[in-house]
Amino acid sequence: MQTRLIECVPNFSEGRDRAVIDAITAAITSVDNIKLLDVDPGEATNRTVVTFVGEPEAVAEAAFRGIQKAAELIDMRNHHGAHPRMGATDVCPFIPISGVTLEEAAEMSRALAKRVADELGIPVYCYEAAAFTPERKNLAVCRAGEYEALPEKMNHEGKGPDFGDRPFDEAAARTGATTIGARDFLIAVNFNLNTTSTRRANAIAFDVREKGRPKREGGKPNGKPMKDENGNTIMIPGTLKGTKAIGWFIDEYGIAQVSMNITDMTATPLHVAFDEVTRAAAARGIRVTGTEIVGLVPKRALLEAGRYFLHKQQRSTGLPESEIIDMAVRSMGLAELKPFVADEKVIEYLVADKSRKLVNMTCTEFADTTASEAPAPGGGSISAYMGALAAALGTMVANLSSHKAGWDDRWREFSDEADRGRELQDRLMHLVDEDTEAFNRIMAVFSMPKSTDAEKAARAQAMEEATLYATQVPLKTMEAALETFPLLRRMAQEGNPASVSDAGVGVLAAEAAVQGAGLNVRINAAGLKDRTEADRLTSLARDIIAEAEKQRAEILKIVNSVIDK
């Protein structure tokens, strides 16, 4: 299952006093499940950029606490620095990483803006995707005139903040105003060229960047830039939307690069930028020899690239994500200048839960843990794992079929089936640990106090909720395992005949997953006080078992007929 992950990069107007910076970051990290990625103070700018990441609710709370602490410790009446600024927390963008849309991030930032204004009394402008008016999408518009312009802007129609607008007062004088918004992730990427010419690298950059290059008189490179009726330079747009780029020479590597910021991954995915820079370079007799990611990159950018290059080769994409990312690394030359370590460059891997989960164990460790005296993992986790193995076998047959000699025109058909199998496998692998978590929730209830009537009532309610959860989880396993049967049927009927026995084993594993998880549904539902809900859940389980038995018999008949030919 996809983790909901969002990044926040607040900029605080203090870059010299380490005690203040540490207090702000401590407030941010006081929220559970927040990962602090970077703290970058600037002496000259008197500004610190903090980067942290986590699930949306935790990130919103951490951002609020950081803004609150900055308001306590930073007095804007005494602030001076080289960077434009408007408040103690000058800007606070939310950047969706995975499982969160830009629209959701925008709503989240607006909710935070309102809370900051209501609870802290700080005036807040909303910008980028959270802007209420088109012009305020631009941060520079919101921050026009900086801190010194706030007395004139506040309570002035069309210039005041979106939240907390009022006549400029002592509180606003101290904190200044904050700008909160949402934007897409910015990928900083350099494309390595087999040239040392900065001029040629710049020409390629101008070919592709959205802004393009000035239109010149006579169409000559040395012609005078042309102006419109307002005196503005007329530009010839480049080919890539949502990008900024320049060319430069890097002494460290002895090569020229096209240095690019991709500000809209939806308009221009990383692999599209790579292909377009490669095309523009080739048109000028130059080769792109590799790619350098500066900073971090969201996993989806590499997965999209890996799938793109696999499809160009007419290869199946129903592969482990590590193999898809490796295809992206190799295809774009991400390791040309230095090793590309995904665990250090991919945001999701950097913040992943490193705790010891069942799915991260070796086969032997999983079996030994199951065989120990501990009551969990037990039959529920094993059932989910059998379902995952059923999906894996169906995926394997699809991948082998997409690569079978003579079946080249069917590669996409089998690739799509493999993708579906991977999605089911991932869901069922998640349920391996979720089933053990359900058991742990029940065990946790027994440690709750039960001296008073209120405590007894709370304990009983907690037990009912934990038992319901422990019944719903194996039911989810049954539903996911049942979804593997159509894949296995198609692979038995249409997949590589040499692998039909693998499809048959997958069918047996899928039915075992359904039957095993069904036992867990029944035994846990028996503990529910709500008998109506218990009966509903067990009825659903019986229906799934009946369907699984029917499909198992039908598919095994197909498998045996293929084997007996």
C-alpha positions, 0 to 999 in steps of 0.5 A: 500500500502506498504511504501518504507522505508530504514534505514541508520546507519552512524558511525561518528568519534566523540564520545566526543564532543556533539556539533559536534554530535548535529550539525551532527544529526541536518544536518540529521534531516533538511531533511523532513520526516526523523525519528531519531531513535537513537544516540549512542556516545562512549567515548572510541571509539570516535565514534557515531552511528546514526540510522535514517529511512525514504523513500529512497530519503529523507534518501539519502539526509539526509545521504549526509548532515550528511557526509557533516557536519562531513567533515566540523567539524571533522579533522581526523589528530587529531582523536584517538579512540579504534575503527577501523576508516578510515574517518570522516564518517567512514561507512554509510550502507543503510538497506532496511526495506520495499518496497525496495530491497537490489539491489535498496539499493545498487544502491542508495548507489553507487549513494550517493558514487559518489555524496560524491566524486564529490561534497565533494571531499571525497574518497569513498569505496563501500562495502557489496551489493554495492561492485564492487569487491567480496573482497570489500564486506567485510568492513575490506578489505576496511578499511585495515590499517585504516586512516593511510594507506590512503596515500599508498592506494590512487592512487594505483591500486587495493587499491584506493577508488571506487570514488574520487581516487587520490594522497593523498592530504590535503583534504583527510588528513582532511576527510579521506575516507568513506565506503558506502554500502547496507546490509540486516537488522540485527536481534538481537535475544536471545532464552531463554532456560530452563537451566542455563548451558552456555556450553550447550547453546554454544553447541546449538549455535555451532549446528546452527550458519553458522560458526559451530564448530571446527572439532576435532580429533577422533570426540571427544569433547575434541579432538584437533582441526584439521587443513588444509594444510594452518594451518587453523582450519577445521570447521563443518558448522552449519545449519543456513546460515547468522547467528552468535550465542553464548551461555551465561548466563543472571543474570537478568533473571537467564537463559541461552540463545542462542544469535544470529545475523541474518544477512541474513533474506532471507536465514534464516527468524526469524521463521526458526531460532526459529524452528531450535534452538528449534530442536537443543535444544530438541536434547540435552534435553533442551526446548526453552521457549521464544524469546527476540528481541533486538532492532528493527525488520522489520514488514515483519519478524513478518508477515512471522513468523505469517503466517508460524505458522498459516499455520502450524495450517492449518489456514487462513492468510487473517487476519489483520496484528495485528492478524498475528503479535500476532500469531508470538508473541505467537508462539515464546514467544516474551513476555516471559521476558517482554511485547512485544509492537509492536508499540515500537519494529516494525520499520514501526510502530515506524516511522508511520505517526501519523497524523489524517487520515480518516482510523484511525477514528472510524466509528462514527468519519468518518460519522460525519466528512463526514456530517460536512460543510467541502467539504472533505471527500466526495463521492470519499472517501466514494466510496473507503471505500465501496470498502474496505468493499466489499473486507472485506466481501469477505475476511470474507467469505473466512476466515469462509470457511477455518475454516468450519468443514468438509472442512479441506482439503480446508483451503489453497484454502480459505486462498489464497482467503482471502489473496487476499481480504486483499490485495484489502482491503488495497489498497482501504483503502489507496484510502480513504485518497488519494481521500481527498488528491486529493481534497486538491491539487486542493484547494492548487492551489487557494492559488498560486499567479496570478499577472504576466503572468508567475505566471498565467501560473504556476497556470494553469499548477498546476491546470491541474496537480491537476485535472488530479490527482483528476481524476486518483484517483477515477479511481484507486478506480473503478479498485480496486473495480472491482477486488473484484467481482471475489473473491465475485463470488467464495465465493458465489459459493464455500464458506460457504453457511451460509455466502452467504448473506454476499457475496451478500452485498459485491457485492452491496457495490462493485458496489456502489464503482464503480458507486460512483467513476465513478461519481467523474471521470466524474466531475473531467475529465470535468475540464481537458484542455486536452480533449483527456486525459479526454475522455480516462479516462471517457471511461475507467470509462464507461467500468468499470461501464458496467462490474460491472453492468454485474458481479453484476447481475450474482453474485446476481443471484448465491446468491439468488439461494443459499439462495432459496435452 
